[in-house]
Amino acid sequence: MSEGLRERKMRLTRRRMEQAAVDLAYENGIQSVTVDQICEAAMVSRSTFFNYFPSLDDAIFGPPLTYDPALTERLLTKYSDALVIAASLIVTETLRGQLDDDIAQRRLALLSREPGATTAVSWSSDESREGLVDVVAAWLDDHREFAKIPDIDSMAEAQMIVALCISLGEEAIPQLIEEGGRLIVDEDAYRRAYRRLGQLLGVAD
């Protein structure tokens, strides 16, 4: 079904506000951005802004994440011995989105520039976090041989994995190299962060 004129206008209006929010955050820092600044840059009213976004953070960081089954299966299988790395990479790759989407690229770059942003965003979005828990738990149900704690159920282990992956991402993402407003995802940075997390927890490498 083709997009109607009204739907196209709404999509472009949302996109304009998202672009303004992300550009302002990228140039001046997340904490400096206000709704009024976004409205001025996007040439919309405050009421229009709140018709599209429930909060300022939603405009800057986007809607709750949805996880591509092929991506999640590939990463969970590749890192079946280190599911914390897999979960963190799932979030990173999902945030990055399409390589030709400048807004998605800048959103991810913001997390590397702003200390604490990864944790704040992860814990503020219940839907994104719980969705990732569900993905990891379903994979563990199908691959119980990779469970690290076999005496608890997959959901409980997945909750622990996701909680740890947020800390791992906070450590790994700032290490990624930014080129022209885009982060180059280097999986070795996640492995290094994983080793440091293991040291903190007293786990042998």
C-alpha positions as CSV (number, residue, x, y, z in Angstrom):
1,M,0.0,0.0,0.0
2,S,1.5,3.3,-1.0
3,E,2.1,6.1,1.5
4,G,-0.6,8.8,1.5
5,L,0.1,12.5,1.6
6,R,-0.9,12.8,5.3
7,E,1.3,9.9,6.3
8,R,4.2,11.2,4.3
9,K,3.9,14.7,5.9
10,M,3.8,13.1,9.4
11,R,6.9,11.0,8.6
12,L,8.8,13.9,7.3
13,T,7.8,16.1,10.3
14,R,9.0,13.4,12.7
15,R,12.2,13.0,10.8
16,R,12.9,16.7,10.8
17,M,12.5,16.9,14.6
18,E,14.7,13.8,15.1
19,Q,17.4,15.3,12.9
20,A,17.3,18.5,14.8
21,A,17.4,16.7,18.2
22,V,20.3,14.5,17.2
23,D,22.3,17.3,15.5
24,L,21.9,19.6,18.5
25,A,23.0,16.8,20.9
26,Y,25.9,15.9,18.7
27,E,27.2,19.5,18.4
28,N,26.5,20.7,21.9
29,G,26.1,17.7,24.2
30,I,23.0,15.8,25.2
31,Q,22.4,17.7,28.4
32,S,22.3,21.1,26.6
33,V,19.4,20.2,24.3
34,T,16.0,21.6,25.0
35,V,12.6,21.0,23.5
36,D,12.4,24.7,22.5
37,Q,15.7,24.4,20.6
38,I,14.4,21.4,18.7
39,C,11.2,23.1,17.9
40,E,13.0,26.2,16.7
41,A,15.4,24.2,14.5
42,A,12.6,22.0,13.1
43,M,10.1,24.9,12.8
44,V,7.3,23.2,14.8
45,S,5.4,24.1,17.9
46,R,5.9,22.5,21.3
47,S,2.5,20.8,21.0
48,T,3.5,19.3,17.7
49,F,6.7,18.0,19.3
50,F,4.8,16.3,22.1
51,N,2.3,14.8,19.7
52,Y,5.2,12.9,18.2
53,F,7.5,12.2,21.2
54,P,6.6,11.5,24.8
55,S,9.9,12.9,26.0
56,L,13.1,14.7,25.0
57,D,15.1,11.5,25.2
58,D,12.8,9.8,22.8
59,A,13.5,12.5,20.2
60,I,17.3,12.2,20.7
61,F,17.6,8.4,21.1
62,G,14.7,7.2,19.1
63,P,11.9,4.7,19.8
64,P,12.4,1.4,21.7
65,L,14.6,-1.0,19.9
66,T,13.4,-3.9,17.9
67,Y,15.8,-6.7,17.3
68,D,16.3,-8.4,14.0
69,P,16.1,-12.2,14.4
70,A,18.9,-12.9,11.8
71,L,21.2,-10.4,13.6
72,T,20.5,-11.8,17.1
73,E,20.9,-15.4,16.0
74,R,24.2,-14.7,14.3
75,L,25.7,-12.8,17.2
76,L,24.4,-15.1,19.9
77,T,25.8,-18.1,18.0
78,K,29.1,-16.4,17.3
79,Y,29.6,-15.5,21.0
80,S,27.8,-18.5,22.5
81,D,30.7,-18.7,25.1
82,A,30.3,-15.0,26.0
83,L,26.7,-14.0,25.7
84,V,27.3,-10.7,27.5
85,I,29.4,-9.7,24.4
86,A,26.7,-10.9,22.1
87,A,24.0,-8.9,23.9
88,S,26.0,-5.7,23.9
89,L,26.8,-6.1,20.2
90,I,23.1,-6.7,19.4
91,V,22.3,-3.4,21.0
92,T,25.1,-1.6,19.2
93,E,24.3,-3.0,15.8
94,T,20.6,-2.3,16.3
95,L,21.3,1.3,17.4
96,R,23.5,1.8,14.4
97,G,20.7,0.7,12.1
98,Q,21.1,1.2,8.4
99,L,24.5,2.5,7.3
100,D,22.9,5.1,5.1
101,D,20.8,6.5,8.0
102,D,22.7,9.6,9.2
103,I,20.4,9.9,12.3
104,A,21.0,6.4,13.4
105,Q,24.8,6.8,12.9
106,R,24.9,10.0,14.9
107,R,22.8,8.5,17.7
108,L,25.4,5.8,18.2
109,A,28.2,8.3,18.0
110,L,26.6,10.2,20.8
111,L,26.9,7.3,23.1
112,S,30.7,7.2,22.5
113,R,31.0,10.9,23.3
114,E,28.9,11.2,26.4
115,P,30.1,9.3,29.5
116,G,27.2,7.4,31.2
117,A,24.9,7.8,28.2
118,T,24.8,4.1,27.3
119,T,23.7,3.2,30.8
120,A,21.2,6.0,31.1
121,V,19.6,5.2,27.8
122,S,19.6,1.4,28.5
123,W,17.9,1.7,31.9
124,S,15.4,4.4,30.8
125,S,14.0,2.2,28.1
126,D,12.2,-0.7,29.7
127,E,10.8,-1.9,26.4
128,S,14.2,-2.1,24.7
129,R,15.8,-3.8,27.7
130,E,13.0,-6.3,28.3
131,G,12.9,-7.1,24.6
132,L,16.6,-8.0,24.7
133,V,16.0,-10.2,27.7
134,D,13.3,-12.0,25.8
135,V,15.6,-12.5,22.8
136,V,18.5,-13.9,24.9
137,A,16.1,-16.1,27.0
138,A,14.5,-17.6,23.9
139,W,18.0,-18.4,22.5
140,L,19.0,-20.0,25.8
141,D,15.9,-22.1,25.8
142,D,16.9,-23.5,22.4
143,H,20.6,-23.9,23.4
144,R,20.7,-25.0,27.0
145,E,24.2,-26.4,26.5
146,F,25.5,-22.8,26.6
147,A,23.8,-21.8,29.8
148,K,26.4,-20.7,32.4
149,I,24.1,-21.2,35.3
150,P,22.2,-24.4,34.5
151,D,20.3,-24.5,37.8
152,I,18.3,-21.3,37.0
153,D,15.9,-20.8,34.2
154,S,16.7,-19.0,30.9
155,M,14.8,-15.9,31.8
156,A,16.7,-15.3,35.0
157,E,20.1,-15.9,33.3
158,A,19.1,-13.6,30.4
159,Q,18.3,-10.8,32.9
160,M,21.7,-11.1,34.4
161,I,23.4,-11.1,30.9
162,V,21.5,-8.0,29.8
163,A,22.4,-6.2,33.1
164,L,26.1,-6.9,32.5
165,C,26.0,-6.1,28.8
166,I,24.9,-2.5,29.6
167,S,28.1,-2.1,31.7
168,L,30.2,-3.7,29.0
169,G,28.7,-1.4,26.4
170,E,29.5,1.6,28.6
171,E,33.1,0.5,28.6
172,A,33.4,-0.6,25.0
173,I,31.5,2.0,23.0
174,P,33.8,5.0,24.0
175,Q,36.7,3.0,22.6
176,L,35.2,2.8,19.1
177,I,36.7,5.0,16.4
178,E,34.5,7.8,14.9
179,E,34.9,8.7,11.3
180,G,32.8,11.5,9.9
181,G,30.1,11.1,12.5
182,R,30.0,7.3,12.2
183,L,31.3,4.8,14.6
184,I,33.3,1.9,13.3
185,V,32.2,-1.1,15.3
186,D,35.3,-3.0,16.4
187,E,34.4,-6.3,18.1
188,D,37.8,-6.5,19.8
189,A,36.8,-3.5,21.9
190,Y,34.0,-5.6,23.3
191,R,36.3,-8.5,24.0
192,R,38.7,-6.1,25.9
193,A,35.8,-4.7,27.9
194,Y,34.6,-8.3,28.6
195,R,38.0,-9.2,30.0
196,R,38.1,-6.2,32.2
197,L,34.6,-7.0,33.4
198,G,35.9,-10.5,34.2
199,Q,38.8,-9.1,36.2
200,L,36.4,-6.9,38.2
201,L,34.2,-9.9,39.0
202,G,37.3,-12.0,39.9
203,V,36.8,-14.4,36.9
204,A,39.9,-15.8,35.2
205,D,40.4,-14.8,31.6
